[in-house]
Amino acid sequence: MDILLDSCGDIALNRADIVLTDSVCQKISIRLRWFLNEWKFNRNAGVPYYEEIFVKQYDIENVKQLLEEEILSVDEVDEISSLEAIVDIENRALSVSCSVVLTDGEEVKVEVNV
């Protein structure tokens, strides 16, 4: 179980109470918003945005591969049915839209802006 986050990544409150969730979409969103070297307890965790994605000569196939690896690292994800990534170098931003098949066979769509 995780603490439920709103669309901006802030803690969602219900009458000043924390709400718990077991959302796979939230797990994927958190993984894709996690920058490499950001977490002091594991500097190897996260996506290498500044090193490989938000660079002038990025390779979109490499970007997709990096994102796929992060998405597939979520235990409940079995496969990725579709993945679209749009890199905005000027603003150092990324839009990701994907559909994933979960281990229980359910298919969910996730959209994340980094």
N, C-alpha and C positions, 0 to 999 in steps of 0.2 A: 504494500500500500504506500502511496505517496500523498503528499499534500497537494490538493487541487490548485492549479494555477490558472489565472485568467489568460485572455488572448495576448496580453502584454508581458506575460511571464511573472506577474505579481501573484502573491498568495490570495486566493479567492476566499472571501469570508461570507458566512451565512449568519447574519445577526451577531456579528463579532466572534463567531466560532469558526475554527479551522475545519475545512471539509476534506475528507480523505477520498482518494480515487485509486482505481487500479487500471487506468486508461493507457492502453498501448499507444494511442496517438500522442498522449502527453509524454510518454517515455521516449518516443521517436523525436518529438519536438525538442526535448531537453538535450538529447544526444547531438542533434544537428546544430544547436545553439552553443555548444560547448567548444570553446577555442582551445587548441593545443597549448599546453603550458599554463593554462588558466587555474587549474585546481592544484593547490600546493601539496596535497597528499599524493598526487600521482601526475607528475608533469608530462607523462607519455599519453595520457588520456585526452581525447578531444580531436577536433578536425583541424588540420594545418591550414587555416584560412590565410594567414599572413605569409606563410612560407610557400604555398602552392596554388592558392585560389585567387586571392586579391593581389595578383601580380600582373604586369603588363602582358607577358607572353604566356598566359595560362592555357592549358590544354583541356578542352571541355570533356574529352573522354576520361582524362585523369580525374577531373573534378567529379564526374559521375561515379567513377570507381571508388573514390574516397567516400562519397556520400553513401553509396551502396554498402560499403563495409561498415559504416556507422549504423545504418538502418538494420542490417542483418545481425548486428551485435546485440540487438534487443531480443531477449529469449523467446518471446511469443511470436516473432516474425519468422515465417517459413520461407517466403519468397517475395520478390518485388515484381509486380505485374507491369508497372510503368514508372518512369522517373523522368521528370523534366527539371532542368536547372538553368536559371538565367543569371549570369554574373554581370553586375554593374560595377566596373572597375573604378569609375570616377567617384562614386559614392561608397566604395568598398561595401557593397551589399550583394546579397544572394537571395533569390526566390527559388524555393524548391516545392514541387508538387509531385506527389507520388501516390501510387496505390500499392498496398501490400496485402499479401495473403497471410493470415495468421495460422498458427499451428492447429487451431480448431476448424479451419476451413473458411472462416469469415474473411471478407475482403473489406478493408477500410482505406479511406483516402486521407492523406495528411498534407497540409500546406504550411510551410514555414518560411518566414522572412528573417534573414540574418543581417 
